[in-house]
Amino acid sequence: MSSTVLVKVVGFSGIERHSLNTLFRLSVRQTPAYSLWKPDSLSPPNLTLIDLDCHEAEVELASPTFNPHIKIITVGSKTHSQAWRSFQRPVDWNALVQVLDELFASHAYVDTVTGFDDLNEQGVPPGVRVSLVVGLSHGDRMYLRARLSLAGLTDMDEADTAEQAKVCVVRRHYDVVIVSLELADADPWALVQTLQSMPSPPKAIIVATEKPSWSTMERAEAQGCVGLLDIPFDPRQVMGLLQKV
């Protein structure tokens, strides 16, 4: 995970934009640093800052690409039910930065996991949701990484086996775990049961299979899974399930 927080900015006057850009530049040497998110950025934004007094705000909030899982801060005379914080004009920019720090600086950002030896009680900033994918092919993992990110689950770990997955869940809490029913080293249903019985279980468990059936779907429901994903993935099915978590 990068130490830079990407902020999507919607609306605002030229003078306000200049103030924001100045604040972002001044934060470069701090942790975390803040940077303007752009459409060509490789990662999705971590937060959206919206000027509710402009028409662009209505377009943004009504857009089918708007991600309700990303925290938003609003500015203007109006309010919004999903706003994490709201500011009136004239904006107190120092107070805004303090709010950003409250959200993102209470836990240090950590680098993306490169090996299980490095996965050691990693802190997760508030507002960042974490997922684990177990036993899926490289191509399937890459696809899910993109879809999970669009759903606001921007931090994804991977495990090839059930044993690796058990190491992960002991050291880190996950919002979503996706388990392949074609798991090679263990009974995937036993892994699901293990996850469900943890003192702090994942908020949602999804199973995925190359051989979907009605009975498998019923078993997933009986074991408390959010749902069953068919492989090859159906984009509408994937996003439909992720919207539930």
C-alpha positions in Angstrom: 0.0 0.0 0.0 1.4 3.4 -1.0 2.0 6.1 1.6 0.3 8.5 -0.8 -3.5 9.1 -0.4 -5.2 9.8 -3.7 -7.9 12.4 -3.4 -10.5 12.8 -6.2 -11.6 16.4 -6.4 -15.0 17.3 -7.9 -15.9 20.9 -8.6 -14.4 23.9 -6.7 -13.3 27.3 -8.1 -9.9 28.0 -9.6 -8.7 29.7 -6.4 -9.9 26.8 -4.2 -8.2 24.3 -6.6 -5.0 26.3 -6.2 -5.3 26.1 -2.4 -5.8 22.3 -2.6 -2.9 21.8 -4.9 -0.7 23.8 -2.6 -1.7 21.7 0.4 -1.0 18.5 -1.6 2.4 19.7 -2.6 3.3 20.7 1.0 2.3 17.2 2.2 4.9 15.4 0.0 7.4 15.0 2.8 4.8 13.9 5.3 3.2 10.5 6.0 0.7 10.0 4.6 1.1 12.5 1.7 -1.9 13.6 -0.3 -2.1 13.8 -4.1 -4.7 14.7 -6.6 -6.3 11.6 -8.2 -6.5 11.8 -12.0 -8.5 9.6 -14.4 -5.3 8.0 -15.7 -4.1 7.1 -12.2 -3.2 3.5 -11.9 -5.0 3.2 -8.6 -8.6 4.2 -7.6 -9.0 7.2 -5.3 -8.9 6.7 -1.5 -11.3 9.6 -0.9 -13.5 11.9 -2.8 -13.8 15.7 -2.0 -17.0 17.1 -3.5 -18.2 20.6 -4.0 -21.9 20.2 -3.5 -22.6 23.7 -4.8 -21.7 22.8 -8.3 -23.4 20.8 -11.1 -20.5 18.4 -11.3 -21.4 17.1 -7.8 -24.9 16.0 -9.0 -23.3 14.2 -12.0 -20.7 12.5 -9.8 -23.2 11.3 -7.2 -25.6 10.0 -9.9 -23.0 8.3 -12.0 -23.1 4.5 -12.2 -19.3 4.5 -11.6 -19.6 6.3 -8.3 -18.3 4.1 -5.6 -20.4 4.4 -2.4 -17.7 2.5 -0.4 -15.1 5.3 -0.7 -15.4 8.0 2.0 -16.5 11.4 0.8 -16.0 14.9 2.3 -18.3 17.6 1.1 -18.0 21.3 0.9 -20.8 23.8 0.4 -24.2 25.0 1.7 -25.8 21.6 1.1 -25.2 18.3 2.9 -25.2 14.7 1.8 -26.2 11.6 3.8 -23.0 9.7 2.8 -20.6 12.5 3.7 -18.0 11.5 6.3 -17.4 15.2 7.1 -18.8 18.4 5.7 -17.4 22.0 5.5 -19.0 25.3 4.8 -17.4 28.1 2.8 -15.0 29.8 3.2 -13.2 26.5 3.7 -10.8 26.1 6.6 -8.1 24.3 4.7 -6.0 23.5 7.8 -9.1 21.9 9.4 -9.6 19.9 6.2 -6.1 18.5 6.4 -6.6 17.7 10.1 -9.7 15.7 9.1 -7.7 13.9 6.4 -5.0 13.0 8.9 -7.7 11.8 11.3 -8.9 9.4 8.7 -5.6 8.2 7.2 -2.7 9.0 9.5 -3.9 7.2 12.6 -2.4 4.1 11.1 0.7 4.1 9.0 0.3 2.9 5.4 2.2 -0.3 4.7 3.8 -1.7 1.6 2.0 -4.3 -0.4 2.7 -7.8 0.9 5.4 -9.6 -1.1 5.8 -12.7 1.1 4.2 -14.3 4.1 7.2 -13.6 6.3 6.4 -9.9 5.9 2.7 -10.3 6.7 2.9 -9.3 10.4 0.0 -7.6 12.1 -0.3 -5.0 9.4 -2.2 -1.9 10.3 -5.0 -0.8 7.9 -5.9 2.9 7.7 -9.6 3.6 8.5 -11.6 3.7 5.3 -9.5 1.1 3.6 -11.1 -2.4 3.2 -9.0 -5.5 2.8 -9.7 -8.8 0.9 -8.1 -12.2 0.6 -8.3 -14.5 -2.4 -7.5 -18.1 -1.9 -6.6 -20.8 -4.4 -7.5 -19.1 -7.7 -5.4 -18.9 -10.8 -3.2 -15.9 -11.6 -5.6 -14.7 -14.3 -8.6 -15.0 -12.0 -6.8 -13.2 -9.2 -5.8 -10.3 -11.5 -9.4 -10.0 -12.6 -10.7 -10.0 -9.1 -8.1 -7.5 -8.0 -9.5 -5.0 -10.5 -13.2 -5.7 -9.6 -12.5 -5.6 -5.8 -10.7 -2.2 -6.2 -13.8 -0.8 -8.1 -15.9 -2.0 -5.2 -13.8 -0.1 -2.7 -11.7 -3.1 -1.6 -8.4 -1.6 -2.6 -6.0 -3.8 -0.6 -6.0 -7.5 -1.7 -3.8 -10.3 -0.4 -3.4 -13.7 -2.2 -2.9 -17.2 -0.9 -2.3 -20.3 -3.1 -3.2 -22.8 -0.4 -5.4 -23.2 2.7 -2.4 -23.3 4.9 -1.2 -19.9 3.5 -4.7 -18.6 4.0 -4.7 -19.6 7.6 -1.4 -17.7 8.1 -3.0 -14.6 6.6 -6.2 -14.6 8.6 -4.3 -15.0 11.9 -2.1 -12.0 11.2 -4.7 -9.7 9.5 -8.5 -9.2 9.6 -10.3 -9.3 6.2 -13.5 -7.7 5.1 -13.9 -10.2 2.3 -12.4 -13.6 1.7 -13.0 -15.4 -1.7 -12.2 -19.1 -1.6 -11.9 -21.4 -4.6 -13.9 -24.7 -4.3 -11.1 -26.3 -6.4 -8.6 -25.7 -3.6 -5.8 -28.3 -4.0 -4.4 -28.8 -0.5 -7.6 -29.0 1.6 -11.3 -29.2 1.8 -12.5 -25.7 0.8 -15.7 -26.1 2.9 -13.6 -26.9 5.9 -11.6 -23.7 5.3 -14.9 -21.8 5.1 -16.0 -23.3 8.4 -12.7 -22.4 10.0 -13.0 -18.8 8.8 -16.6 -18.6 10.2 -15.5 -19.9 13.6 -12.7 -17.4 14.1 -13.0 -15.0 17.1 -13.1 -12.1 14.5 -14.3 -13.7 11.3 -14.2 -12.0 7.9 -17.2 -9.8 7.3 -18.1 -11.7 4.2 -17.0 -15.0 2.6 -17.6 -15.8 -1.1 -16.9 -19.1 -2.7 -15.9 -19.5 -6.4 -16.1 -22.6 -8.6 -15.6 -23.9 -12.2 -18.5 -26.4 -11.6 -21.4 -24.3 -10.3 -24.6 -26.2 -9.3 -27.8 -25.6 -7.4 -26.6 -27.9 -4.6 -23.3 -26.0 -4.3 -25.2 -22.7 -4.2 -27.4 -24.0 -1.4 -24.4 -25.3 0.6 -22.7 -21.9 0.3 -25.8 -20.3 1.7 -26.1 -22.8 4.5 -22.5 -22.2 5.5 -23.1 -18.4 5.7 -21.4 -17.4 2.5 -22.5 -14.2 0.8 -22.8 -16.1 -2.5 -21.2 -18.3 -5.1 -19.2 -17.0 -8.1 -19.1 -18.9 -11.4 -15.8 -19.4 -13.2 -15.3 -18.0 -15.9 -16.5 -14.9 -14.1 -19.6 -13.0 -15.1 -18.9 -9.3 -14.5 -22.5 -8.6 -13.5 -22.5 -11.5 -11.0 -19.2 -10.4 -9.5 -20.2 -6.8 -9.0 -23.7 -7.8 -7.8 -22.1 -9.9 -5.0 -19.4 -7.3 -4.1 -22.2 -4.7 -3.7 -23.5 -6.8 -0.8 -20.3 -6.7 1.2 
